[in-house]
Amino acid sequence: MIKRFVKKALQEDIGRGDLFYLVGDGRKATAKIICKDKGVLAGVEYAKALCKVEKLEYKFHKKDGDELVHGDIIATIKGKSKKLLMCERTILNLIQHASGIATNTAKYVKSLDNSSVKLLDTRKTRPHLRVFEKYAVRCGGGNNHRMGLDDCLMIKDTHLKTIDNLKEFVKLARVKLPYTAKIEIECEDVAFAKEAMQSGADMIMCDNMSIEEIEKVVAYRNENFSHVLLEASGNITGENIKLYAQTGVDAISSGSLIHQAVWLDFSMRITHKE
């Protein structure tokens, strides 16, 4: 999957053909990728895959998840100069994008202050980039929520508008879903969270609830449905995430891990030519 992804990423940039590639000579060159920012590295596995596809020699001096400072040398890459230059932007795009997400995720993880609560991403990803962006979340110390609609039945507010009897719906779902599939129900208040647990949910998402409301849901869960997992979501920031973690929930999800991430700055420099 990674190989196919990086091939398509490079082809998007090449278009009908790299014009420099048509006129450049066949000399070999060595380049270094340098960090011009501060953060957490991600995208290395994808950059390596692209180098392999294009038969470029490489040595990465840092690995996914490593902390970076300005001036760090990330990698040394060798090969035919025109091929190296053809791949330059795609390689940089891969690690800049992924490192931005990893860095943003790491900030949230740090704010959790060693809490055992799982930090989850969401399906708020760019089209065709879900696997790549969720990989970057893992590099930053986060965990993945659903990869898609096929690995957990989440009943959100929009779904609930189409359901007349929640308990009967969950009962029917148990018959039709794969045995290992979980059912999560989005709840916006304490009363409905209780109803969702009584209806047979495996997981409850406390969506946009206050700290006090979530604490009530946790207390009810602990007393009556200890097997149910609780997730907090909505309006959670790096500043208040620790307070949500202290409520007793099992996980906290945030789409901002990905959609609010800012790319890190890297550059490639030719250091030697033959």
C-alpha positions in Angstrom: 0.0 0.0 0.0 2.8 2.4 0.9 4.6 1.6 -2.4 1.5 2.3 -4.4 0.9 5.5 -2.5 4.3 7.0 -3.0 4.3 6.1 -6.7 1.1 8.0 -7.2 2.4 11.0 -5.2 5.5 11.2 -7.4 3.5 10.8 -10.6 1.3 13.7 -9.6 4.3 15.9 -9.5 6.0 14.5 -12.7 2.9 14.8 -14.8 3.8 14.2 -18.5 7.5 14.3 -17.6 10.0 16.2 -15.5 11.5 18.7 -18.0 14.8 18.9 -16.1 15.0 15.1 -16.4 15.0 15.4 -20.2 18.0 17.7 -20.3 20.0 17.0 -17.1 23.1 14.8 -17.3 23.7 11.5 -15.7 26.1 12.5 -13.0 25.6 11.3 -9.5 25.0 13.5 -6.5 24.6 13.4 -2.7 21.9 15.3 -0.9 21.0 15.9 2.8 17.6 16.5 4.2 17.8 19.1 6.9 15.3 20.2 9.6 14.6 23.9 9.7 12.0 23.6 12.5 11.4 21.9 15.9 9.1 19.0 16.4 8.5 15.2 16.0 9.6 13.4 12.8 7.2 11.2 10.8 7.1 10.1 7.2 10.4 8.2 7.2 8.9 4.9 6.1 7.2 6.6 3.2 10.3 8.5 2.1 12.3 5.2 2.3 9.7 3.5 0.1 10.0 6.3 -2.5 13.8 6.0 -2.5 13.5 2.3 -3.1 11.1 2.7 -6.0 13.4 5.2 -7.7 16.6 3.2 -6.8 18.1 6.0 -4.7 20.6 5.1 -1.9 19.6 6.4 1.5 20.5 6.5 5.1 18.2 8.0 7.6 19.9 9.4 10.7 16.6 9.9 12.5 13.6 7.6 12.8 9.8 8.1 13.0 8.9 9.5 16.4 12.3 11.2 17.1 12.3 14.7 18.4 13.9 17.3 16.1 15.5 20.7 16.5 16.6 23.2 13.9 19.7 22.0 12.0 19.2 18.3 12.5 20.2 16.2 9.5 17.4 13.8 8.8 18.9 11.7 5.9 21.6 11.4 3.3 20.4 10.4 -0.2 22.5 9.4 -3.2 21.8 8.7 -6.8 21.7 10.1 -10.3 21.3 13.9 -9.8 18.3 14.3 -12.1 16.4 11.4 -10.4 17.3 12.9 -7.0 15.9 16.3 -8.0 12.8 14.7 -9.5 12.0 13.1 -6.2 13.0 16.1 -4.0 9.6 17.8 -3.5 7.6 14.6 -3.1 10.0 13.3 -0.4 9.9 16.7 1.4 6.1 16.8 1.2 5.8 13.4 2.7 7.9 14.1 5.8 6.7 17.7 6.2 3.0 16.8 6.2 3.5 13.7 8.4 5.8 15.5 10.8 3.3 18.3 11.3 0.7 15.8 12.4 3.1 13.9 14.6 4.3 17.1 16.3 0.7 18.3 16.9 -0.2 14.9 18.4 2.9 14.9 20.6 1.8 18.2 22.1 -1.6 16.7 23.1 0.2 13.6 24.5 2.5 15.8 26.6 -0.6 17.7 27.9 -2.0 14.4 29.1 1.0 14.2 31.5 1.4 10.4 31.5 -2.3 9.7 31.9 -3.4 6.2 30.9 -6.2 7.6 28.8 -5.9 6.8 25.1 -5.6 9.8 22.7 -7.5 9.0 19.5 -7.8 10.6 16.1 -11.0 10.7 14.0 -12.1 10.2 10.4 -11.6 13.9 9.7 -8.8 13.2 7.3 -8.0 14.5 3.8 -9.4 12.3 0.9 -7.1 9.4 0.0 -4.7 10.4 2.8 -6.3 8.6 5.8 -3.8 5.8 6.2 -0.9 8.2 5.8 -2.3 10.8 8.3 -3.3 8.2 10.8 0.2 6.7 10.6 1.5 10.2 11.4 -0.7 10.3 14.5 0.9 7.0 15.7 4.3 8.5 15.2 3.4 11.3 17.5 2.3 9.0 20.3 -1.5 8.9 19.6 -3.8 6.0 18.8 -6.1 5.4 15.8 -9.9 5.4 16.2 -11.9 3.9 13.3 -10.1 3.6 10.0 -13.4 3.6 8.2 -17.1 2.7 8.4 -16.3 -1.0 8.3 -14.5 -1.6 11.6 -16.9 -0.3 14.2 -20.6 0.7 14.1 -20.7 4.2 15.5 -24.3 5.6 15.8 -24.0 9.3 15.7 -26.6 12.0 16.1 -27.5 11.9 12.4 -28.0 8.1 12.5 -30.1 8.5 15.6 -32.6 10.6 13.7 -33.4 7.6 11.6 -33.8 5.1 14.5 -37.2 4.7 16.3 -36.2 2.3 19.0 -32.5 2.3 19.9 -32.6 -0.9 22.0 -34.2 -2.9 19.2 -31.8 -1.4 16.7 -28.8 -2.5 18.7 -30.3 -6.0 19.1 -30.7 -6.3 15.4 -27.2 -5.0 14.8 -25.8 -7.8 17.1 -27.4 -10.3 14.7 -26.1 -8.7 11.5 -22.7 -7.4 12.4 -19.5 -9.5 12.5 -19.0 -11.1 15.9 -16.0 -8.9 16.7 -17.5 -5.6 15.7 -18.1 -3.1 18.5 -21.1 -0.7 18.7 -20.4 2.9 19.9 -23.2 5.5 20.4 -22.7 9.2 20.5 -24.4 10.9 23.4 -24.9 14.6 24.1 -26.2 14.4 27.6 -26.2 12.2 30.7 -29.7 10.9 30.3 -29.1 9.6 26.8 -25.7 8.1 27.8 -27.6 6.0 30.4 -30.1 5.0 27.8 -27.4 4.0 25.3 -25.7 1.8 27.9 -29.0 0.2 28.8 -29.6 -0.5 25.1 -26.4 -2.5 24.8 -23.7 -0.2 23.6 -20.0 -1.3 23.9 -18.8 2.2 23.9 -20.2 5.6 24.7 -18.9 8.8 23.2 -19.6 11.8 25.5 -19.8 14.4 22.8 -19.5 18.1 23.8 -20.4 17.3 27.4 -19.1 19.4 30.3 -16.6 18.0 32.7 -19.4 17.7 35.3 -21.7 15.8 32.9 -18.9 13.3 32.0 -18.1 12.6 35.6 -21.8 11.7 36.1 -21.6 9.3 33.1 -18.4 7.8 34.4 -20.0 7.2 37.9 -23.1 5.6 36.3 -20.9 3.4 34.1 -18.7 2.3 37.0 -21.7 1.3 39.1 -23.9 -0.4 36.4 -22.0 -1.2 33.2 -18.3 -1.6 34.1 -17.5 -3.3 30.7 -18.6 -0.2 28.7 -15.8 2.0 27.3 -16.2 5.8 27.6 -14.8 8.3 25.1 -14.8 12.1 25.5 -14.9 14.3 22.4 -15.7 17.8 21.3 -14.1 21.2 22.2 -11.0 19.5 23.8 -7.8 21.4 23.5 -4.2 21.0 24.7 -5.1 23.4 27.6 -8.1 21.4 28.9 -7.4 17.8 27.8 -5.9 16.9 31.2 -9.1 17.9 33.0 -11.1 15.6 30.7 -8.6 12.8 31.3 -9.2 13.1 35.0 -12.9 12.4 34.7 -12.3 8.7 34.4 -13.0 8.2 30.7 -11.0 5.6 28.8 -10.2 7.7 25.7 -10.3 11.2 24.3 -10.7 11.8 20.6 -9.9 14.9 18.6 -10.0 15.7 14.9 -7.7 18.6 15.5 -4.7 16.2 15.8 -4.8 16.1 12.0 -6.8 19.0 10.6 -5.2 21.6 12.8 -1.6 20.4 12.3 0.9 22.7 10.6 3.7 21.3 8.4 7.2 21.3 9.7 9.9 22.9 7.5 12.6 20.7 5.9 14.9 21.3 3.0 17.1 19.2 0.7 20.6 20.4 -0.1 23.0 18.9 -2.7 26.2 18.5 -0.8 28.3 16.6 -3.4 28.3 15.8 -7.1 30.5 13.5 -9.2 
